[in-house]
Amino acid sequence: MSKEWDIIVYGATGFTGRLVCEYLYAQYGSDGEVSWAMAGRSEQKLEKVRSDLCIPDSVPLVVADATSKASIDTMVSRAKVVLTTVGPYQLYGSDLVQACAAAGTDYVDLCGEPGWMHEMIAAHGAAAKASGARIVFSCGFDSIPFDLGVLFLQQLAAEDQQAPLTRIKGRVRSMQGTMSGGTLASFKATMAAAGKNPELIKVLMDSFALTEGVVGPEQPSGLAPIYEEDLNSWSAPFIMATINTKNIHRSNFLLGHRYGENFVYDEMMLTGPGEQGEAIAKGVAADKSMVESTIQPGEGPSKEERENGSYDVMFSGSNDSGYTAVASVQGDKDPGYGSTSKMIAEAAVCLALHPDVASGGIWTPAAALGSLLIDRLQDNAGLTFSKES
């Protein structure tokens, strides 16, 4: 059955949803190679956002409410891909995933909630495979730069005709940007759910929580500052490692263990050498700002702050034969908003324009979209994937 549009942006009146719509219009217009619509609970608010962003009336509006399954089902039936920024997903996303999996509609989100993802894989993975729906979680800063960064480094090893890199370190060298209100809301919702369900704590602590029962070697915890001689730097815990590491192990699982069955991966933040580096690392480890922050969903940085943001992540890999390789992924906007809005938009476009790139199922960005998405991100979204050594 033909669909009315390639993409529906659900949550278009929210802070990140507005940025996605702004990017889609700037990059693809209102009647170009990609057709798209804006969706949310209130038609009046949708009209105002469309007007505020100077998007023409030819971009359609769709009224849909997460609390109304009928409206969600209707929305899903009208597009090839549903792009949703409506989180926390564990509170507002389950019916949408179910609807997409049943209808054969592709789906992308910004989820960093591994407990909910674990639940959705178990509940709707088989339906998505049967219908052909390609469900792709974590299409923002968590986890595209990390998931695709590891894939890119493994591809470099393959091009050198080397065995897979069985050990990769993801290290954030710099990051300029503010935390998302949506990210904070997801974090708090996850902690509240864990307080009620001790089994969820096991999922959150398990590096292989998303690999459907397939496990691998013990992984570094990344929970305490360490000095790394090979990098000549102290490293501090990185808040997003909890979700990124799980997604990367799922990518390896979905790719038939292309990275090896003994693959070890961790993520931390480089803080520099010496006493100063140690002090910064310990300060990061002791930071409680995420717990204490009062930022709300819908709040975010100014345009100037988004434009001035950036990030730089290094990936250092090795294998048992002594081969080593280093690569990096850099982004030109603040990670939580400016870059994230472009990444999820390009992931949706990639699905819409490449119906045969993956079969139905619940995917990661690297396993589903791979090099196609790397190319789109470099061509359009301000990301740079570089070989360093």
GIFENWO-V478488 format. One record per residue. N is the residue number from 1. RES is the residue in three letters. PHI is phi in degrees with one decimal (none if undefined). OMEGA is omega in whole degrees, -180 to 180 (none if undefined). D_CENTER is the distance of its C-alpha to the mean C-alpha in whole Angstrom. Layout:
N_RES_PHI_OMEGA_D_CENTER / N_RES_PHI_OMEGA_D_CENTER
This chain:
1_MET_none_-179_29 / 2_SER_-72.3_-179_28 / 3_LYS_-107.4_-178_26 / 4_GLU_-70.4_-176_26 / 5_TRP_-137.2_173_23 / 6_ASP_-69.5_-173_20 / 7_ILE_-135.8_165_18 / 8_ILE_-112.3_175_18 / 9_VAL_-92.6_-179_16 / 10_TYR_-94.6_-172_16 / 11_GLY_99.6_-173_17 / 12_ALA_-65.9_-180_18 / 13_THR_-90.0_177_20 / 14_GLY_-78.5_-175_18 / 15_PHE_-60.2_-179_17 / 16_THR_-72.9_178_13 / 17_GLY_-59.5_176_15 / 18_ARG_-60.8_-180_18 / 19_LEU_-64.2_177_16 / 20_VAL_-62.9_-180_14 / 21_CYS_-63.8_178_18 / 22_GLU_-59.8_-180_19 / 23_TYR_-68.1_-179_17 / 24_LEU_-59.8_-180_18 / 25_TYR_-69.3_-180_22 / 26_ALA_-64.5_-174_22 / 27_GLN_-88.9_-171_20 / 28_TYR_-125.4_178_22 / 29_GLY_68.1_-178_24 / 30_SER_-108.1_-179_26 / 31_ASP_-148.3_-180_27 / 32_GLY_-93.1_-176_26 / 33_GLU_-71.1_-180_24 / 34_VAL_-120.3_175_22 / 35_SER_-95.8_-175_23 / 36_TRP_-150.6_-179_21 / 37_ALA_-137.5_180_22 / 38_MET_-108.5_-177_21 / 39_ALA_-129.4_177_21 / 40_GLY_-176.3_-175_21 / 41_ARG_-75.3_-171_24 / 42_SER_-119.1_177_27 / 43_GLU_-63.6_179_28 / 44_GLN_-62.7_179_30 / 45_LYS_-67.7_177_27 / 46_LEU_-62.3_179_25 / 47_GLU_-62.1_-179_28 / 48_LYS_-67.3_179_28 / 49_VAL_-63.5_178_25 / 50_ARG_-58.8_178_26 / 51_SER_-68.5_-179_29 / 52_ASP_-59.9_-178_27 / 53_LEU_-88.4_-180_25 / 54_CYS_58.9_175_28 / 55_ILE_-87.9_-176_26 / 56_PRO_-67.4_180_29 / 57_ASP_-64.1_179_30 / 58_SER_-69.6_172_30 / 59_VAL_-81.6_-172_26 / 60_PRO_-71.7_177_26 / 61_LEU_-115.6_-180_26 / 62_VAL_-128.6_178_25 / 63_VAL_-90.8_179_26 / 64_ALA_-148.6_-175_23 / 65_ASP_-130.1_-179_23 / 66_ALA_-59.7_-180_21 / 67_THR_-85.7_180_24 / 68_SER_-117.3_-178_26 / 69_LYS_-61.8_-179_25 / 70_ALA_-62.9_-180_28 / 71_SER_-69.6_176_26 / 72_ILE_-64.8_180_22 / 73_ASP_-60.5_180_24 / 74_THR_-65.4_179_26 / 75_MET_-59.6_-177_23 / 76_VAL_-59.9_-178_21 / 77_SER_-72.4_-170_24 / 78_ARG_-101.3_-175_24 / 79_ALA_-134.1_173_21 / 80_LYS_-70.4_-176_20 / 81_VAL_-131.7_170_16 / 82_VAL_-103.7_176_15 / 83_LEU_-102.8_-176_12 / 84_THR_-117.6_173_12 / 85_THR_-112.0_-175_11 / 86_VAL_-89.0_179_14 / 87_GLY_-128.0_-2_13 / 88_PRO_-58.6_-174_14 / 89_TYR_-68.7_178_13 / 90_GLN_-67.4_177_15 / 91_LEU_-97.7_-170_18 / 92_TYR_-126.2_-171_17 / 93_GLY_-109.6_-171_15 / 94_SER_-64.3_-180_17 / 95_ASP_-64.0_-180_20 / 96_LEU_-67.9_177_17 / 97_VAL_-61.8_179_16 / 98_GLN_-59.6_-179_20 / 99_ALA_-64.1_179_21 / 100_CYS_-64.7_-180_18 / 101_ALA_-62.8_-179_19 / 102_ALA_-73.9_-173_23 / 103_ALA_-89.7_-176_23 / 104_GLY_78.9_180_21 / 105_THR_-96.0_179_19 / 106_ASP_-69.8_-170_16 / 107_TYR_-148.9_171_13 / 108_VAL_-134.5_178_9 / 109_ASP_-144.1_180_7 / 110_LEU_-113.9_-168_5 / 111_CYS_-67.6_170_6 / 112_GLY_-126.6_-174_7 / 113_GLU_-116.0_-171_10 / 114_PRO_-63.2_179_12 / 115_GLY_-62.8_179_15 / 116_TRP_-67.7_179_14 / 117_MET_-62.1_176_12 / 118_HIS_-56.8_180_15 / 119_GLU_-66.4_-178_17 / 120_MET_-67.0_178_16 / 121_ILE_-60.4_-180_16 / 122_ALA_-67.6_-173_20 / 123_ALA_-80.0_-169_21 / 124_HIS_-127.5_-180_19 / 125_GLY_-60.5_-179_18 / 126_ALA_-65.8_179_22 / 127_ALA_-63.7_179_22 / 128_ALA_-65.0_178_19 / 129_LYS_-63.2_-177_21 / 130_ALA_-70.2_-176_24 / 131_SER_-85.9_-175_23 / 132_GLY_91.7_178_21 / 133_ALA_-67.7_176_18 / 134_ARG_-103.2_-178_15 / 135_ILE_-96.3_-177_12 / 136_VAL_-122.9_178_9 / 137_PHE_-81.3_166_6 / 138_SER_60.4_-177_3 / 139_CYS_-101.4_174_3 / 140_GLY_-118.0_178_4 / 141_PHE_-60.2_161_5 / 142_ASP_-105.2_18_4 / 143_SER_-138.3_-170_4 / 144_ILE_-59.2_-177_5 / 145_PRO_-61.0_-177_8 / 146_PHE_-81.9_180_9 / 147_ASP_-60.9_180_8 / 148_LEU_-75.8_177_10 / 149_GLY_-63.6_177_12 / 150_VAL_-65.0_178_14 / 151_LEU_-58.8_-180_14 / 152_PHE_-60.5_-180_16 / 153_LEU_-66.0_177_18 / 154_GLN_-64.4_177_19 / 155_GLN_-66.0_177_20 / 156_LEU_-62.1_178_22 / 157_ALA_-63.0_180_24 / 158_ALA_-64.4_178_25 / 159_GLU_-64.3_176_26 / 160_ASP_-83.8_-180_29 / 161_GLN_58.7_178_30 / 162_GLN_-107.6_174_29 / 163_ALA_-66.0_-180_27 / 164_PRO_-55.6_176_24 / 165_LEU_-79.1_-175_23 / 166_THR_-83.5_177_23 / 167_ARG_-134.7_176_22 / 168_ILE_-130.1_173_19 / 169_LYS_-107.4_171_19 / 170_GLY_-96.7_-176_15 / 171_ARG_-130.9_178_17 / 172_VAL_-75.8_-179_16 / 173_ARG_-86.8_176_19 / 174_SER_-157.6_179_19 / 175_MET_-157.5_-179_16 / 176_GLN_-119.2_-180_18 / 177_GLY_168.6_-178_16 / 178_THR_-107.1_179_17 / 179_MET_-71.5_178_15 / 180_SER_-79.1_174_13 / 181_GLY_-62.0_177_16 / 182_GLY_-66.8_177_13 / 183_THR_-61.4_180_11 / 184_LEU_-63.9_179_15 / 185_ALA_-62.5_178_16 / 186_SER_-65.1_179_13 / 187_PHE_-60.5_-178_15 / 188_LYS_-68.7_177_18 / 189_ALA_-65.0_179_18 / 190_THR_-66.3_179_17 / 191_MET_-64.7_178_20 / 192_ALA_-64.4_179_22 / 193_ALA_-65.6_179_21 / 194_ALA_-65.2_178_22 / 195_GLY_-64.7_-180_25 / 196_LYS_-92.6_-175_26 / 197_ASN_-132.9_-179_25 / 198_PRO_-58.3_179_26 / 199_GLU_-63.4_180_24 / 200_LEU_-65.8_179_21 / 201_ILE_-61.1_178_21 / 202_LYS_-62.3_178_22 / 203_VAL_-63.5_-178_18 / 204_LEU_-64.4_-177_17 / 205_MET_-90.1_-174_19 / 206_ASP_-94.5_179_19 / 207_SER_-61.7_-177_17 / 208_PHE_-109.3_-177_17 / 209_ALA_-66.1_-176_17 / 210_LEU_-109.5_-177_14 / 211_THR_-103.2_169_17 / 212_GLU_55.2_175_19 / 213_GLY_92.3_178_22 / 214_VAL_-88.6_-176_22 / 215_VAL_-118.1_180_22 / 216_GLY_-136.9_-177_23 / 217_PRO_-68.8_177_24 / 218_GLU_-60.1_-176_24 / 219_GLN_-109.2_175_21 / 220_PRO_-60.3_-177_22 / 221_SER_-76.2_-178_21 / 222_GLY_66.4_-173_20 / 223_LEU_-96.0_-178_21 / 224_ALA_-134.5_178_24 / 225_PRO_-59.9_177_25 / 226_ILE_-139.4_172_26 / 227_TYR_-99.4_-177_28 / 228_GLU_-113.5_-176_27 / 229_GLU_-63.2_-177_30 / 230_ASP_-67.1_179_29 / 231_LEU_-106.6_-179_27 / 232_ASN_51.4_-177_29 / 233_SER_-158.7_165_27 / 234_TRP_-77.7_177_26 / 235_SER_-127.3_-178_23 / 236_ALA_-112.8_175_21 / 237_PRO_-57.1_180_19 / 238_PHE_-114.4_-169_15 / 239_ILE_-59.0_-175_14 / 240_MET_-92.3_180_10 / 241_ALA_-60.9_-177_12 / 242_THR_-57.4_180_12 / 243_ILE_-86.8_-175_9 / 244_ASN_-62.5_-179_8 / 245_THR_-62.1_179_12 / 246_LYS_-64.5_179_12 / 247_ASN_-64.5_-178_9 / 248_ILE_-68.7_175_11 / 249_HIS_-67.5_175_14 / 250_ARG_-67.2_176_13 / 251_SER_-57.6_179_13 / 252_ASN_-59.5_178_16 / 253_PHE_-61.8_-178_17 / 254_LEU_-68.3_179_16 / 255_LEU_-87.8_178_18 / 256_GLY_70.5_-178_21 / 257_HIS_56.4_176_21 / 258_ARG_-61.5_179_21 / 259_TYR_-88.2_-178_20 / 260_GLY_102.1_179_23 / 261_GLU_-78.1_179_24 / 262_ASN_-109.7_-176_24 / 263_PHE_-66.5_179_21 / 264_VAL_-123.1_-177_20 / 265_TYR_-143.2_171_17 / 266_ASP_-146.3_-180_17 / 267_GLU_-130.9_175_15 / 268_MET_-147.9_-179_17 / 269_MET_-116.1_179_18 / 270_LEU_-71.9_-180_21 / 271_THR_-122.0_176_24 / 272_GLY_100.3_-177_27 / 273_PRO_-86.1_170_30 / 274_GLY_69.5_-177_33 / 275_GLU_-64.2_180_34 / 276_GLN_-65.5_178_32 / 277_GLY_-61.2_179_29 / 278_GLU_-64.7_-179_30 / 279_ALA_-64.0_179_30 / 280_ILE_-65.1_-180_27 / 281_ALA_-60.8_180_25 / 282_LYS_-68.9_177_27 / 283_GLY_-65.4_178_27 / 284_VAL_-63.3_-179_23 / 285_ALA_-63.2_-178_23 / 286_ALA_-90.5_-175_26 / 287_ASP_-65.5_-180_23 / 288_LYS_-118.4_-174_23 / 289_SER_-63.2_-179_22 / 290_MET_-67.4_179_19 / 291_VAL_-71.4_-173_21 / 292_GLU_-91.2_-176_24 / 293_SER_-64.4_178_22 / 294_THR_-110.9_179_23 / 295_ILE_-60.2_-175_21 / 296_GLN_-110.5_172_20 / 297_PRO_-57.0_-176_17 / 298_GLY_97.1_176_18 / 299_GLU_-97.3_180_19 / 300_GLY_-172.0_-175_18 / 301_PRO_-73.6_177_19 / 302_SER_-68.3_178_22 / 303_LYS_-59.9_180_22 / 304_GLU_-62.7_178_23 / 305_GLU_-65.1_178_21 / 306_ARG_-65.2_-178_18 / 307_GLU_-66.2_-177_20 / 308_ASN_-87.4_180_21 / 309_GLY_-78.1_179_18 / 310_SER_-171.5_173_16 / 311_TYR_-156.7_-178_15 / 312_ASP_-146.4_-178_16 / 313_VAL_-120.4_179_15 / 314_MET_-101.8_175_17 / 315_PHE_-123.5_-178_17 / 316_SER_-115.5_-174_21 / 317_GLY_-127.6_177_22 / 318_SER_-152.0_173_25 / 319_ASN_-131.3_-172_27 / 320_ASP_-68.9_-179_30 / 321_SER_-87.0_179_32 / 322_GLY_95.6_178_31 / 323_TYR_-69.8_178_29 / 324_THR_-129.9_176_27 / 325_ALA_-153.1_-180_24 / 326_VAL_-133.6_177_22 / 327_ALA_-140.9_179_19 / 328_SER_-143.2_172_17 / 329_VAL_-126.9_-180_14 / 330_GLN_-125.1_178_15 / 331_GLY_-124.4_-170_14 / 332_ASP_-98.7_178_17 / 333_LYS_-134.9_177_15 / 334_ASP_-61.4_-170_14 / 335_PRO_-67.3_-171_11 / 336_GLY_-76.3_-175_10 / 337_TYR_-132.3_-174_12 / 338_GLY_-60.1_-180_14 / 339_SER_-79.6_-179_11 / 340_THR_-58.4_-178_8 / 341_SER_-63.5_178_10 / 342_LYS_-74.3_-178_11 / 343_MET_-65.8_-178_8 / 344_ILE_-68.4_177_8 / 345_ALA_-62.3_-179_11 / 346_GLU_-68.9_175_12 / 347_ALA_-63.5_179_10 / 348_ALA_-65.5_179_12 / 349_VAL_-61.9_-179_15 / 350_CYS_-60.5_177_15 / 351_LEU_-65.1_-177_15 / 352_ALA_-63.8_-175_18 / 353_LEU_-87.9_-177_20 / 354_HIS_-129.4_-176_19 / 355_PRO_-64.9_-178_20 / 356_ASP_-105.4_-174_21 / 357_VAL_-70.5_178_18 / 358_ALA_-152.0_177_18 / 359_SER_-86.2_179_20 / 360_GLY_-65.2_179_19 / 361_GLY_149.3_179_17 / 362_ILE_-103.3_-166_14 / 363_TRP_-119.1_164_11 / 364_THR_-103.7_177_8 / 365_PRO_-56.8_-177_8 / 366_ALA_-66.1_-176_10 / 367_ALA_-72.3_-178_13 / 368_ALA_-84.8_-166_13 / 369_LEU_-114.4_171_13 / 370_GLY_45.5_-174_13 / 371_SER_-65.2_177_16 / 372_LEU_-58.9_-180_16 / 373_LEU_-73.6_176_13 / 374_ILE_-55.8_-179_14 / 375_ASP_-63.6_-180_17 / 376_ARG_-64.4_-179_15 / 377_LEU_-65.6_179_13 / 378_GLN_-73.3_-178_16 / 379_ASP_-74.6_-168_19 / 380_ASN_-121.8_-163_17 / 381_ALA_-111.7_173_14 / 382_GLY_79.1_175_16 / 383_LEU_-95.3_178_14 / 384_THR_-129.9_175_17 / 385_PHE_-105.5_-172_17 / 386_SER_-131.1_169_20 / 387_LYS_-83.5_-179_22 / 388_GLU_-106.7_175_24 / 389_SER_-166.6_none_26
